[in-house]
Amino acid sequence: MLRIIVSKFLTRVAREEDGITAVEYAVLGALIVAALSAVVGGFTTELTTAFTDIIKP
């Protein structure tokens, strides 16, 4: 009985595309976070250098 229920559940999950869409959104979100981290990291270094140059006598 449990085997039939699990089999039906897995068949239904395999047919649905919502799960695939959620995974795609998660991957897209991770890529956006990685890109923002890279940009902010580079910007922070340049900003620190600029302020250091201004403060130097």
PyRosetta script that sets phi, psi and omega in degrees:
from pyrosetta import init, pose_from_sequence

init()
pose = pose_from_sequence("MLRIIVSKFLTRVAREEDGITAVEYAVLGALIVAALSAVVGGFTTELTTAFTDIIKP")
pose.set_psi(1, -47.7)
pose.set_omega(1, 179.6)
pose.set_phi(2, -64.2)
pose.set_psi(2, -36.5)
pose.set_omega(2, 179.6)
pose.set_phi(3, -62.6)
pose.set_psi(3, -39.4)
pose.set_omega(3, 179.4)
pose.set_phi(4, -67.3)
pose.set_psi(4, -42.3)
pose.set_omega(4, 179.8)
pose.set_phi(5, -63.2)
pose.set_psi(5, -45.4)
pose.set_omega(5, 179.5)
pose.set_phi(6, -64.4)
pose.set_psi(6, -41.0)
pose.set_omega(6, 179.4)
pose.set_phi(7, -62.4)
pose.set_psi(7, -44.4)
pose.set_omega(7, 178.2)
pose.set_phi(8, -64.0)
pose.set_psi(8, -41.0)
pose.set_omega(8, 179.3)
pose.set_phi(9, -62.2)
pose.set_psi(9, -47.3)
pose.set_omega(9, -179.5)
pose.set_phi(10, -64.7)
pose.set_psi(10, -36.4)
pose.set_omega(10, 176.7)
pose.set_phi(11, -64.2)
pose.set_psi(11, -42.9)
pose.set_omega(11, 179.5)
pose.set_phi(12, -65.7)
pose.set_psi(12, -41.8)
pose.set_omega(12, 179.3)
pose.set_phi(13, -64.4)
pose.set_psi(13, -39.2)
pose.set_omega(13, 180.0)
pose.set_phi(14, -65.2)
pose.set_psi(14, -32.5)
pose.set_omega(14, -179.7)
pose.set_phi(15, -76.9)
pose.set_psi(15, -31.1)
pose.set_omega(15, -177.4)
pose.set_phi(16, -73.6)
pose.set_psi(16, 142.6)
pose.set_omega(16, 178.7)
pose.set_phi(17, -104.6)
pose.set_psi(17, -2.3)
pose.set_omega(17, 179.9)
pose.set_phi(18, -63.3)
pose.set_psi(18, -37.9)
pose.set_omega(18, 179.1)
pose.set_phi(19, -63.6)
pose.set_psi(19, -39.5)
pose.set_omega(19, 178.1)
pose.set_phi(20, -65.5)
pose.set_psi(20, -40.7)
pose.set_omega(20, 179.0)
pose.set_phi(21, -63.0)
pose.set_psi(21, -41.0)
pose.set_omega(21, 179.1)
pose.set_phi(22, -63.1)
pose.set_psi(22, -39.9)
pose.set_omega(22, 178.1)
pose.set_phi(23, -65.1)
pose.set_psi(23, -41.8)
pose.set_omega(23, 179.0)
pose.set_phi(24, -62.6)
pose.set_psi(24, -41.9)
pose.set_omega(24, 177.3)
pose.set_phi(25, -64.0)
pose.set_psi(25, -38.1)
pose.set_omega(25, 179.0)
pose.set_phi(26, -64.7)
pose.set_psi(26, -42.1)
pose.set_omega(26, 178.7)
pose.set_phi(27, -66.2)
pose.set_psi(27, -43.2)
pose.set_omega(27, 178.6)
pose.set_phi(28, -61.8)
pose.set_psi(28, -43.0)
pose.set_omega(28, 177.8)
pose.set_phi(29, -61.7)
pose.set_psi(29, -41.1)
pose.set_omega(29, 178.6)
pose.set_phi(30, -64.4)
pose.set_psi(30, -39.1)
pose.set_omega(30, 178.1)
pose.set_phi(31, -66.4)
pose.set_psi(31, -38.7)
pose.set_omega(31, 178.2)
pose.set_phi(32, -65.0)
pose.set_psi(32, -43.3)
pose.set_omega(32, 178.7)
pose.set_phi(33, -62.7)
pose.set_psi(33, -41.6)
pose.set_omega(33, 179.2)
pose.set_phi(34, -64.1)
pose.set_psi(34, -43.0)
pose.set_omega(34, 179.8)
pose.set_phi(35, -64.8)
pose.set_psi(35, -44.0)
pose.set_omega(35, 178.6)
pose.set_phi(36, -63.4)
pose.set_psi(36, -38.2)
pose.set_omega(36, 178.4)
pose.set_phi(37, -63.2)
pose.set_psi(37, -40.7)
pose.set_omega(37, 179.3)
pose.set_phi(38, -66.5)
pose.set_psi(38, -42.9)
pose.set_omega(38, -179.0)
pose.set_phi(39, -67.1)
pose.set_psi(39, -46.0)
pose.set_omega(39, -178.9)
pose.set_phi(40, -66.0)
pose.set_psi(40, -38.0)
pose.set_omega(40, 178.4)
pose.set_phi(41, -61.7)
pose.set_psi(41, -44.4)
pose.set_omega(41, 178.2)
pose.set_phi(42, -68.0)
pose.set_psi(42, -39.2)
pose.set_omega(42, 179.9)
pose.set_phi(43, -66.5)
pose.set_psi(43, -38.9)
pose.set_omega(43, -179.9)
pose.set_phi(44, -63.2)
pose.set_psi(44, -41.4)
pose.set_omega(44, 179.1)
pose.set_phi(45, -64.1)
pose.set_psi(45, -45.1)
pose.set_omega(45, 179.7)
pose.set_phi(46, -66.1)
pose.set_psi(46, -39.0)
pose.set_omega(46, 179.2)
pose.set_phi(47, -66.0)
pose.set_psi(47, -41.4)
pose.set_omega(47, 177.4)
pose.set_phi(48, -62.4)
pose.set_psi(48, -42.6)
pose.set_omega(48, 178.8)
pose.set_phi(49, -63.6)
pose.set_psi(49, -42.2)
pose.set_omega(49, -179.6)
pose.set_phi(50, -62.7)
pose.set_psi(50, -46.4)
pose.set_omega(50, 179.1)
pose.set_phi(51, -66.3)
pose.set_psi(51, -36.6)
pose.set_omega(51, 177.4)
pose.set_phi(52, -63.2)
pose.set_psi(52, -42.0)
pose.set_omega(52, 178.5)
pose.set_phi(53, -65.1)
pose.set_psi(53, -35.0)
pose.set_omega(53, 179.8)
pose.set_phi(54, -70.9)
pose.set_psi(54, -38.5)
pose.set_omega(54, -176.3)
pose.set_phi(55, -76.7)
pose.set_psi(55, -28.2)
pose.set_omega(55, -178.7)
pose.set_phi(56, -60.7)
pose.set_psi(56, 137.5)
pose.set_omega(56, 179.0)
pose.set_phi(57, -72.7)
pose.dump_pdb("model.pdb")
